Structures are given as structure tokens and as C-alpha cells.
Amino acid sequence: MKVDAALRAIAGTFVLLSLALGWWVHPGFYLFTAFVGLNLLQSGFTGWCPMMTILRKAGLKG
């Protein structure tokens, strides 16, 4: 799997998971959804995403 595909899969999983946790466990989990969204927004402007650095260090190519 390449870094871009893994990043999209992880971001989508985090968003869906945090929405489910916010709905069924505690509304405070919606803050994690906001964090993921803000991180995606800043990476769109800067071209840098912390998760991409982690994935590259884990050995993914891309």
C-alpha cells in the first residue's frame, strides 16, 4: 500500500470512528473529528501531514 492510499484510509477510519464514539459514547469525541478535519485542511495548504511522516518511517512507499 502506498502512503497516499493509507493516509486516506486512516483519515476516513478516524472520522467514522470518532463520529460513532461521539454518538454512542460521549459528544466530546466530536473534538477528535474536528482535529482530523483541521489536520487535513492544514495539510492541503502546507503539503505536510504528520501521519505521512509516521507512515514513511513505518516503511510505506509513496
C-alpha positions, -999 to 999 in steps of 0.1 A, spaced: 0 0 0 13 35 -8 14 64 17 -14 83 0 -39 54 0 -30 46 36 -34 82 47 -69 84 31 -79 51 47 -67 62 81 -83 96 80 -116 81 69 -115 55 96 -107 81 123 -135 103 112 -161 75 111 -148 60 144 -149 94 162 -184 101 149 -196 68 161 -180 73 195 -195 108 197 -229 95 190 -229 64 212 -203 72 240 -197 109 246 -201 140 225 -166 150 234 -153 126 208 -165 151 181 -135 171 190 -113 144 176 -133 146 143 -126 183 143 -89 177 149 -87 153 119 -105 178 97 -83 206 107 -52 185 101 -64 176 66 -71 213 60 -37 224 71 -20 197 51 -39 209 20 -23 243 24 12 233 36 17 199 19 28 184 52 9 159 73 23 143 105 7 109 96 26 108 63 58 111 82 48 83 105 38 61 76 70 67 57 90 58 88 69 26 91 82 16 57 54 26 32 65 39 -1 50 67 -20 
